Amino acid sequence: MKKSLIVFSSLLIVAALAFTGCIEEKAEYSINPDGSGKVIYEIQMPSMSVDLELGDAGSSTSGPDLRAMVKEIILYESQGVDTWKDISFKLTDENQLHFKGTAYFPDITKLRIGDFSDGLIINRTDGRLTLELDINGEKKPEELTEQQIDELVGQFRQEYSQGRRQAGEFVAQMHLKSSYRFGGDVVSSGSFESPAPDTLTFELYGPHLLEKIDFLYENEDKLREIIRQTGTHDIMPIGTSALLFDRKRPEKAVVNLGTTPLFDYDAEVAQAKENYPKMMEKLQLAENEQNDEIKSSTEEPRDTHFSIAGTRVVTHTDRDKHIMPFNSFEPNISYFVVGELEEPVGEITALDLTKASTDQGQCLLSNAQTIQRIQNRRLHPDKQTVSFVACLDLPEPEDQKIENLAGTLELLTAGGTKEVDLGLLELAEGESTQIEDYTVKYHGPSQWNPEVYSLTIKLDLPVGIFESATLYDENGDELSVRPGTTASSGGRLIHTGVQKDGPFPEKVHIVLNLRDDVVRTKLDFEFTDLPLPPVTY
């Protein structure tokens, strides 16, 4: 669901989403002087899962899929939330998911919920709050020749014309609206509106935005002027800012937080947490710790031998210039970790860092909103070797070592395998076939690579149960295929893809290979007294 404000405004990126439908988002915030608060969050969006690699938007109206989307909003997309209350969701007559709920957060600066907040920077200091829309800011101008400017104008206009129709349908139906109410008063509204002394609002209405985008890309002189003034090869961030705010950079809003809370945060959170389990159970959103297909292990976690194989340090990044060492926009220190398990396992289903602190007591996990903590997680072909990269904040200059680095692995082991034979199916491009609890859809050639053909198998299994799919032609000869993209939510595998060079036969025999008698085991690991590599400040 996450798409930043920049993504919404960039027609070329939106076109890559390859689907249309109304995205309406509304958020009403109430913020206390200490930065805690609550937000009534409401969104209406297409009830479909989008597979970018396959270029397919498979519509689904079944209850479990809607619940998976809601779990995505609550459990995975939102960050910095204490708890939720008053959750409701439904499928509208237009086949849209409509979700509404109230989220409580202890610190507004660490909250990420919905599309709008993903493009918003909030800071709190000395009783004041600043809000700034992140549109990549100003860039250092380059000296471009008239020939370079002419080439860029032609390039931008060509890319725009190619993506305008499909992306325009999406942008025209978009509507984002956020309001922020404070216990104090607004000092400066910046790029926001201030309809009341204690309130800020911002609204992004698709049709109005589309008119401005059309004007920019159809007006060659305007394009040339922006490129010459900014000296940039990347028109969208500058164009976005100029379109939305009539200037190169949006202005910050400044608010006095006041001294009187708008509501009793602790009391309301306590009540919401007490009611949360019953609400989730009633909505059939509760996570099951055990089920018929996966059993939790009651045995002691098996021993393993972890070691640090190497470190790396990133001290400089630059969002504006897209300088992103090792896929991180944040300065960090990373440890490459290798572990040897005593016995082979079927799959790693979860890997989390739970603690990382220095000898001076500094927590190195504070920037969890901006750094992906675990990268390059892998279970190697021998099924006993585990490796991953643990990304941490940069330590302070006075720190001498990392006192401890701890985490948890979740492993699946299987007593055997079983086959689910879906039989011989007739494939027709764009058509779906239902076989018991599984749905097979043949997509045909990918819009990104016409030589690659794909199909997806829709299922609803705990992550780790599905192992592979074997495909045969009607003569029983095995087809040469490879795994495509998969989608999972709430600990469940929703669909898996299969790709093939060239068209699939008209009839395909599909056999699913599933793990049987599966046991889930959690394994804790910890390092102590790790050396710190040299850091240049």
CORUR-V622021 format. One line per field, one symbol per residue. ss: DSSP state (H for helix, E for strand, - for the rest). psi: psi as a letter, one per 30 degrees, with the letter a starting at -180 (. if undefined). A space follows every 50 residues. Layout:
# CORUR-V622021
ss=???
psi=???
This chain:
# CORUR-V622021
ss=----HHHHH-HHHHHHH-----EEEEEEEEE-----EEEEEEEEEE-EEE E----EEEE---HHHHHHHHHHHHHHH-E---EEEEEEEEE----EEEEE EEEEE--HHH-E-HHHH--EEEEEE--EEEEEE------------HHHHH HHHHHHHHHHHHHHHHHHHHHH-EEEEEEEEE---EEE----EEEE--EE EEEEEHHHHHHHHHHHHH-HHHHHHHHHHH----HHHHHHHHHHH----- --EEEE--------HHHHHHHHHHHHHHHHHH-----------EEE---- ---EEEEEEEEEEE---E----E-HHH----EEEEEEEEEE-----EEEE EEEEEEEE----E----------EEEEEE-----EEEEEEEE-------- EEEEEEEEEEEEEEEEEEEEEEEEEE-----EEEE--EEEEEEEE----- -EEEEEEEEEEE---EEEEEEE-----E---EEEEEEEE--EEEEEEEEE E-----EEEEEEEEEEEEEEEEEEEEEEEEE------
psi=fkkleeeefjeeeeeffhlllkjkkkkjkjklfgflalkjkkkklkilkk jeefhkjjkkgleeeeeeeeeeeefeekkgkelllhklllklfghkkjkk lkkkkfjffgkjkleeffgkkkkkkhglkkkkkjhfaklkkljkleeeee eeeeeeeeeeeefeeeeeeeefgkjkkkkkklfblkekfbglliflfgkk lkkjkeeeeeeeeeeeffjeeeeeeeeeefhkfjfeeeeeeeeefhlekl lkkkkkfafjkfljeeeeeeeeeefeeeeeeeghfkkkfllffkkkkflk kklljklkflllkjfkljeeghjikhhkgkklkkkkkkkklelkleljfk jkkfkjllfggkkggfhfffkjeklhkkjlffgfkkllkjkllkllefkf ljekjlakkkkkkkfallkjjfajkkkkkflkkkjcgkkkkjfakkfejf fklllkjklilkkfekelkkklaffgkkkjllkallklkhgkkelklklk jllllfkkkkkkjkklhkkkkkkklkklhklklkkj.
